[in-house]
């Protein structure tokens, strides 16, 4: 991960439930809960989508293996995710990687409506014993042109800070990728909204390393 693309850390990087499972030699479940970025829309094949790239890069941190549950559905907003939260709760994952804040402006949700639903859902997942990591909205041409999108760039990390949840600032990470690799926004997201294979590769690698670093910090503090 380059210095310019380090994610924002809204909380101490620690994933205790996941760390305990790995140290105990278990095969932990990690649930990917979000919209098209978790589903992998835009990738040329499933093996090039976020879930597969993340799994390949996270496996070295989990010697017994890891089970990835992909609950990403393209087009979902906070109302849709709230409606299927129980499925995520019943997964009993050690870690839920939450991704959202992209579709809500398009769908007419206000930042306040989004925040109320999201806070409730994240607290429910936490009360169920899961660690949580949050991935923020992306940088892409269609969102840059959406007048209702800007509030979500601030409300998502604000929720992470309020709830003390580690937060990956994808928007600024993608701008760093553009600089580091001399790529335009459109080259990273060829259909103007979804990442292509290159973007998913970088996202999967960085998020796996980011969470892996959190495991190390947890072991140092225990």
C-alpha positions as CSV (number, residue, x, y, z in Angstrom):
1,X,0.0,0.0,0.0
2,X,1.5,3.3,-1.0
3,X,1.8,6.1,1.6
4,X,-0.5,8.3,-0.4
5,X,-3.3,5.7,-0.3
6,X,-3.3,4.9,3.4
7,X,-6.9,4.5,4.6
8,X,-8.3,6.8,7.3
9,X,-8.4,5.0,10.6
10,X,-11.5,6.2,12.5
11,X,-10.8,3.8,15.4
12,X,-8.0,1.9,16.9
13,X,-7.2,-0.8,14.4
14,X,-8.3,-3.8,16.3
15,X,-10.5,-6.8,15.3
16,X,-10.7,-8.8,18.5
17,X,-13.3,-11.4,17.5
18,X,-11.5,-12.2,14.2
19,X,-8.2,-12.3,16.0
20,X,-9.4,-14.7,18.6
21,X,-10.8,-17.0,16.0
22,X,-7.6,-17.1,14.0
23,X,-5.4,-17.6,17.1
24,X,-7.6,-20.5,18.0
25,X,-7.0,-22.2,14.7
26,X,-10.6,-21.7,13.5
27,X,-11.8,-20.9,10.0
28,X,-13.5,-17.6,10.5
29,X,-16.4,-16.2,8.5
30,X,-16.0,-12.8,7.0
31,X,-19.2,-11.3,5.5
32,X,-19.1,-8.7,2.8
33,X,-22.2,-6.5,3.2
34,X,-22.9,-3.8,0.7
35,X,-23.8,-3.1,-2.9
36,X,-22.2,-3.5,-6.3
37,X,-18.6,-3.1,-5.0
38,X,-19.0,-6.1,-2.8
39,X,-20.9,-8.0,-5.4
40,X,-18.2,-7.3,-7.9
41,X,-20.1,-5.5,-10.7
42,X,-17.7,-4.3,-13.3
43,X,-15.1,-7.0,-12.9
44,X,-14.4,-9.2,-16.0
45,X,-14.9,-12.4,-14.0
46,X,-15.6,-13.4,-10.4
47,X,-11.9,-14.1,-9.8
48,X,-11.1,-10.5,-10.5
49,X,-13.8,-9.1,-8.3
50,X,-13.3,-7.7,-4.7
51,X,-14.4,-10.9,-2.9
52,X,-11.9,-13.2,-4.6
53,X,-9.0,-10.7,-4.5
54,X,-9.6,-10.0,-0.8
55,X,-9.8,-13.7,0.0
56,X,-6.5,-14.4,-1.8
57,X,-4.7,-11.6,-0.1
58,X,-6.2,-12.2,3.4
59,X,-5.5,-15.9,3.4
60,X,-1.9,-15.5,4.7
61,X,-3.3,-13.9,7.8
62,X,-5.6,-16.9,8.5
63,X,-3.5,-20.1,8.4
64,X,-6.5,-22.4,8.8
65,X,-8.4,-20.6,6.0
66,X,-11.2,-18.2,5.8
67,X,-14.8,-18.4,4.6
68,X,-16.1,-15.4,2.6
69,X,-19.8,-14.8,2.6
70,X,-20.7,-12.3,-0.2
71,X,-23.8,-10.3,0.6
72,X,-23.2,-7.5,-1.9
73,X,-26.2,-6.7,-4.1
74,X,-25.8,-4.0,-6.8
75,X,-28.0,-1.0,-6.4
76,X,-28.6,-1.4,-2.7
77,X,-29.1,1.6,-0.5
78,X,-29.4,1.8,3.3
79,X,-33.1,0.8,3.2
80,X,-32.3,-2.3,1.1
81,X,-29.4,-3.2,3.4
82,X,-31.6,-2.7,6.5
83,X,-34.2,-5.0,5.0
84,X,-31.8,-7.9,4.7
85,X,-29.8,-7.3,7.9
86,X,-31.1,-10.4,9.6
87,X,-29.4,-12.6,7.0
88,X,-26.1,-11.0,7.9
89,X,-26.8,-11.4,11.7
90,X,-27.5,-15.1,11.1
91,X,-24.2,-15.6,9.3
92,X,-22.5,-15.2,12.6
93,X,-19.4,-13.8,10.9
94,X,-16.4,-12.8,13.0
95,X,-16.0,-9.7,10.8
96,X,-18.5,-7.8,8.7
97,X,-17.0,-5.5,6.1
98,X,-19.7,-3.0,5.5
99,X,-19.7,-0.9,2.3
100,X,-22.3,1.8,1.5
101,X,-23.2,5.4,1.0
102,X,-23.0,5.2,-2.8
103,X,-26.5,4.6,-4.1
104,X,-28.4,6.5,-1.4
105,X,-28.1,10.0,-3.0
106,X,-29.3,8.7,-6.3
107,X,-32.3,7.0,-4.6
108,X,-33.4,10.1,-2.7
109,X,-32.4,9.2,0.8
110,X,-31.3,12.2,2.9
111,X,-28.0,12.0,4.8
112,X,-30.1,11.9,8.0
113,X,-32.2,9.0,6.9
114,X,-29.1,7.1,5.8
115,X,-27.4,7.8,9.1
116,X,-30.3,6.7,11.2
117,X,-30.6,3.3,9.4
118,X,-26.9,2.8,9.2
119,X,-26.2,3.5,12.9
120,X,-28.9,1.1,13.9
121,X,-27.7,-1.7,11.6
122,X,-24.1,-1.3,12.6
123,X,-25.0,-1.4,16.3
124,X,-27.1,-4.5,15.7
125,X,-24.2,-6.3,14.1
126,X,-21.9,-5.2,16.9
127,X,-24.3,-6.4,19.6
128,X,-24.3,-9.8,17.8
129,X,-20.6,-10.1,18.5
130,X,-19.1,-9.2,15.0
131,X,-16.2,-7.0,14.4
132,X,-16.9,-4.3,11.8
133,X,-14.9,-2.5,9.2
134,X,-16.4,0.2,7.0
135,X,-15.6,1.0,3.4
136,X,-16.7,4.4,2.2
137,X,-18.1,5.5,-1.2
138,X,-16.0,5.5,-4.3
139,X,-14.6,8.2,-6.6
140,X,-16.2,7.9,-10.0
141,X,-17.6,10.2,-12.8
142,X,-21.3,9.5,-12.2
143,X,-21.1,10.3,-8.5
144,X,-19.0,13.4,-9.1
145,X,-21.9,14.7,-11.2
146,X,-24.6,13.7,-8.7
147,X,-25.7,16.8,-6.7
148,X,-27.0,14.7,-3.8
149,X,-23.8,12.7,-3.3
150,X,-21.4,15.1,-1.5
151,X,-23.0,14.8,2.0
152,X,-22.4,11.1,2.0
153,X,-18.7,11.6,1.7
154,X,-18.7,13.2,5.2
155,X,-21.6,11.3,6.9
156,X,-20.1,7.8,6.4
157,X,-16.8,8.5,8.1
158,X,-18.7,10.5,10.7
159,X,-20.7,7.5,11.7
160,X,-17.5,5.4,11.8
161,X,-15.9,7.9,14.2
162,X,-19.1,8.1,16.4
163,X,-19.3,4.3,16.7
164,X,-15.5,3.8,16.9
165,X,-15.3,1.6,13.8
166,X,-12.3,1.3,11.6
167,X,-12.9,3.1,8.3
168,X,-11.3,2.8,4.9
169,X,-11.5,6.0,2.9
170,X,-12.0,4.6,-0.5
171,X,-12.7,8.0,-2.2
172,X,-9.3,9.4,-1.4
173,X,-7.6,6.1,-1.9
174,X,-8.9,6.0,-5.4
175,X,-7.7,9.5,-6.1
176,X,-4.3,8.3,-4.8
177,X,-4.4,5.4,-7.2
178,X,-5.1,7.8,-10.1
179,X,-2.0,9.8,-9.2
180,X,0.3,6.9,-8.5
181,X,-0.6,5.0,-11.6
182,X,-1.3,7.9,-13.9
183,X,-4.9,6.8,-14.5
184,X,-8.0,8.9,-15.0
185,X,-11.1,8.4,-12.9
186,X,-12.8,6.9,-16.0
187,X,-10.0,4.4,-16.5
188,X,-10.4,3.1,-13.0
189,X,-14.2,3.0,-13.4
190,X,-14.8,2.3,-17.2
191,X,-18.6,2.3,-17.0
192,X,-18.4,5.6,-15.0
193,X,-19.4,4.1,-11.7
194,X,-18.1,0.5,-11.1
195,X,-14.4,-0.3,-10.8
196,X,-12.8,-2.5,-13.4
197,X,-10.3,-5.3,-12.6
198,X,-7.4,-3.0,-11.8
199,X,-9.5,-1.1,-9.2
200,X,-10.8,-4.2,-7.6
201,X,-7.2,-5.6,-7.4
202,X,-6.0,-2.5,-5.6
203,X,-9.0,-2.4,-3.3
204,X,-8.8,-6.1,-2.4
205,X,-5.1,-5.9,-1.7
206,X,-5.3,-2.8,0.4
207,X,-8.3,-3.8,2.5
208,X,-6.8,-7.2,3.2
209,X,-3.5,-5.6,4.3
210,X,-5.4,-3.0,6.3
211,X,-7.4,-5.6,8.2
212,X,-4.3,-7.8,8.6
213,X,-2.5,-4.9,10.2
214,X,-5.4,-4.6,12.6
215,X,-5.0,-8.3,13.6
216,X,-1.3,-7.6,14.5
217,X,-2.2,-4.6,16.6
218,X,-4.9,-6.7,18.4
219,X,-2.3,-9.4,19.3
220,X,0.1,-6.8,20.6
221,X,-2.5,-5.4,22.9
222,X,-3.8,-8.7,24.3
